[in-house]
Amino acid sequence: MTSRPRRLLTEAAEQAGFGRVVRIHYQYSSLAAVITLLTLTSVPAAISVLPLLLEDTPYWRLPIVGWAALLCLGLLWLRWGPVASLEGRHYLAVAEGGLVVWQTGLDVSPTPVPWDRLSLRIVGTVPNTRQELVWTEDGERQVLPVPSMSRHDDLLRAVRQGGPLLPLSKGRVALRATTGIAAAAALWFAILPETVNLVAGRPPHHIKDFGRMCFGGEPFGRAAEYTGPGPHPVAVFLGTDSEDSYPEHTAGFAESDERWPPATELQLVACARLVGTNDSGSKSCSYSGGYSTSSSQGRWQVEVYEARTGRPVHSFPADGTMPEPGCSPRIMVNPDSDRSSDYETPPDDAAFDAALHPLVTNPAP
């Protein structure tokens, strides 16, 4: 409610001797369009939430937030959007002594109508009926078709009973309480977390999310802080994989029955980059159909970063394991696979553990 309509309606009620203005109703924009939009979008929003929940991803909140944003836009449209009347939006103020009628866009003052001179008329047949406000002003009969208004039913009840409504009934209080609880739940479980993610950054959901740091991606500002005494959990990612790959090695995590350590505990990210090979330890194998494989001992350079800030912490070289002797009797290939493939062996768990042990156990600098 803008200050100008409220001020004009309040002043008009006071000048007419109507006493206090209890409630001001304003004309909606196209209510049917907003309801249709929200109804049509609620179905795909609800459907899209379920698979995201099954995938155990935090992005299940996004459809809810998107629908809530549409709801807010719809409410703003109802309040501020254009109305069907070319002259402007209607305002009806329910006062103790009568109803004050005013329409924007017309260079006229608000019209005060005492309750005893105002009546409500139903025109038309079901289902095509409409309500009209009827009163007499300066000996002339005035008719105002009641447009779609805020708290429409309350306005009609006030006109029927000839005065402002009594305090809210228990049923209306219960309905508003239920609506408030539902809105608060949506705010707490969906809108508020996504707002925090937008401001502070999205927290890591899975430990593989940290792999993006090895491919030019940003650190996680809400990751565990690298500080104090150990252990300092670390995950190693290979630069030959994609940023959506699982870590090659983890260290410093507490024992758990889970397949992968929790992302919330990770403090350090190690990126292993292939810098060369040991050709003396390489081998080649040939297979029918012109397929061949070549494997060699990889030479790796490992850069360790703080997960929260991306700050470099340590760097060390590491040699991959020696390729196992002999050739596998068969290999699995796809129809579009390359005829030849090369593989550089990464360091094994023991090599990573030995190199990372000081970082994991010593206090953070």
N, C-alpha and C positions, 0 to 999 in steps of 0.2 A: 504494500500500500504506500503510494507516494504521499508526501506531506500535503500537497495541494488539494487533492480530492478530500482527504480527511479533514483538513482545515475548513474548506468550503462547506462540507456537509455538517460539521460540528457547529460552525457559526450559524448556518441556516436553522438547525434544530434549536439552538439557543434563542434566536430571534423569534421563532414561532412559538416559543414556550413549551417545547417538547421535552425539555430536561436533558438527561444524559443520553448520549449515543452508545448503545450497547454493542452493536455489531455492524460492520460495513460489508456488504456483499458487492462483488465486482463481476462484470460479465466475462465469461471465458471466451477464449478463441475456439477454434474447432476442436471440441472435446472428442467427437467421434474419430477424427484423424489420429489424435494422440492415443486413444484406447486401441485403435486398430494397429498402430505401429508397435505399441508395447506388447500387445497380444501376439502378433506375428513374430516378433523378435524373441519373446520369452521361450518359445518352443525350441528353436535352434540353440539358444543359450543353455537351456537345461540339458538338451541332448549332448552338447559338446563337453559339458562338465564331467559326465560319467566316464568316457574313455580316458580323460586326463587323470581322473582319480585312480582308475585301474592301472595306469602307467606309472603311478606314484611320482607324479611331477608337480611342483608347486604352481605350475601355470594354470591349474584348474580354477584359480580365483579370477583369472582375466575375463572369461565370459560373464561372470557375475558383475565384475566391475564395469564392463562394457554396457551391460543392461542397466545397471544403476546410473551410469552416465546418461543413457538415453532417457531414463525416468526423470532425471534432473532437467534435461533439456526439454522434455515434454511439459514439466511443471512450469518452466520459464516461458514456454510457448503459450500455455494456457493463460498465464498472467500478463504477458507483454506482447503476444502475437496479435496480428490484425483480427478484427471482429467482422461479422457479417454486415453490421450496420455501417453505412458509408459515413454517417455523421460522427460516430465515435463510440467509445465504450460506455455502457451504462453502469452507474453506481447507485445502489440502494442502501440507505442507512436506516437501520432499525433503532429508533429512539423510544424512550419511555412513553411519549405522548403521540407518536405517529411515525410515518415513514417519510424519509426525505429522498426524492428522486432527482438524479442529475445525470447528464450525458455530456461527455467531452466532445469537443468539436463544435458545439453550439454556443453562441454568445448569449446565453441565458443563465440566470441564477438557478440554484437548486430549488426544486418545488417541494414544500412541506405539505403532507397530506395527513390529517388526523385519522386515527384508527376508525372512528365512527363514520367517516365518510369514504372509507376504502373497502372494497369487496374484491373477492377472487372469483372469476368466472371460468368455467371449463367449456371450451368450444370444440366442436367436431365430434366424431365418433371413434371409438376404439378400433384400431390402435393409433389412428391419426388424430389425436387430441392435442390441444395446447392450452396453457393457462394465460389468462389476461387479468391485469390489474385494472379496476374500473373505479373512477371517482369523479366528482363534479368540481369544477374550478371556474369561478366567475360565471356560474350558470350554464357552463358548457360541459358536456360529458367527455371525459378523457379516458382513453384506452391505451394501455401499454402491454403488448405481448411480452410475457416474462421470458427473457432469453436464458440461455444456459449460464447459471451463476455459481459462484463459490458458495458452498453450503446451501445448495438449492433447496433441499427439503426443509431446512431450518427457516429459510425465508418464507416459504409457503405456510408453514405451521404458525409462524408469527402473524402472518396476515389473517389466517383463519381464526386464531384465538384473539386477535385484536390487541396485541402487545408483545413485548419481548418474551422469549422463552424462559422457562424456569431453569434453575441449575441442571447440569447434565444428569440424565438418568443413570442407574447402575449399569444398564446394558450398554449405553453409549460410553461410559467410563471404561467398562471391560473391553469394548472394541478398540478404543484408543490405546489402552494399555497393551493389548495384544499386538496392535500395529507398531507401537513404540518398541516393544521387545523384539519383534521381527526385524525392525530397522536397526536396532542396536546390535543384534546378532550379525546381520550382514556387514555392518560397519566394523565390528570387532574381528570377524573371521575372514573377511575378504577385502573390504575397501581399505581399512587401516593398514594391514600388512603390505598391500600393494603400494600404498602411499609411502610407507617407510622404505620399501624397495626402490621407489622412484627417487627418493631424496638421498638415502644412504647407500644405495646399490643393492642388488639382489644377492642374498647369501648363497654360498655353494650348496647345492642339493645333493650331489653325488661326488665322490672323490674324483671321478673322471672329468668333472667340470674344470678342474685345475689345469688340465692339459692345454687349454687355450693359451696359458702363459708361455708355453714353449713355442707358440706359433704367432707371436706378436700380439696376443690378446692381453686385456687388462687384468691386473690382480683383483682379488676380492677384498674390498675394504671392510667386510664383516667377517673375514676369516679369523681363526684363532690367532692370538698375538704371540709373536716369537719373543719371549722374555722370560727372565728368571731361570731357575735350575731346570735340568732335563727331567724327563725325556721330552724331546722336541720332535714330534712325528713328521715324517717326510715321505713323499711319494716321488718316484722316478718315472719320467716319461721319455720315450724314444723319439728323437726328431725325425725318424723315418716313418712314423705312424701319423695318423690324422689327429686333429685336436679333439676329436670325439672318442679317442681310443682310451682303453683302460691303462692304468699305470703298469709298468714292467716290474716294479718292485716297490714295496713299502717297508718302513722300519719305524720303530718307536711307538707303535700303537699298543694299547692294552689288549690282552687276549679277548677274543670275541668269537661267537658262533656265526657271526655274519660273514657272507662271502667277501665283502669289501669293508675296510675300516670306515668309520663315520667321517664324513667330510668336515664336520664341525670341529674335529680335533686337529686337523692338519695345519701345521705351522710353516713348513718348508716345502718348496717345489724344486725338484732337480730335473734339469733338461739335459738329456744325453744326446750329443750331436756327433754324427759319424764324421771323422776327419781323415780316415784312411783305412787300409787293410794290410794284413800280413799275408802277402802272396805265397810265402813258403808253406803256409798252413792251409791253402785252398785245395778244393777238390771239385771235379766235374763229373756229372752222371748223365748218361744218354738213355732215352726211352723210345719206344716205338712211336711212329707218327711224326718223327722229327722233333720231339720235345727233349729239352735238356735243362739241367739245373746246375748252378755253380754256387758253392758256398765257401766263404773264407772268414778268417778271424778278423773281426772288426776292431778298429782303433777309435776310441770314443773320447770326447771331451765333455765333461759333466759340469754344468753351471747350476749352482744352487741359489734360489731366490727366496726372499721372505714372501709368504703367500698373501699377507695382508697389504704390503706396500710395493712388492716387486723389487725391493732393494737387493742387490747382489750380496751374497753372504759368503760363498766359497766357490772354488773351482779346482777340479782335479782331473787327470787323465785316467782312463780305464781301458783295459784290453778285454775283448770278448773271449768267449771260450773257444777252444780249438774245435773245428768241425769233427764230428764223429767219423771214424774210418768206414769205408764201404759205402754202398749205395742202397737206398731203399728199393725193394723189388717193384714197387709201383708208386705212382703219384696221382693225386686227384686234380683234374683240370676241368675248366669250363669250356664250352664251345668257342668262346671269344678270347680264351687265354692266349698270352704270348707264347711262342714256341720255346723261348728260352727265358729263364728267370735267375736272378742273382740274389744271394742272401748273405748278409754280413752278420756274424754272430754277435749278440750283445754280451756284456759281462753277466756272470751268473749271480745268484743271490748272495753267495759267500763273498764275492768280490765287492758287490755294492755294500754289504753289511760292514766289511772291514774299512772301506773308504768313508762311509757315513757315520761310523760309530762315534767319533769325537763330536760331530755336530749334534748327534742325537742325545748324547749323555752329558756333555759339558754345559755349563751355564751359558746363556745367550750373552754376547758381548754388549 
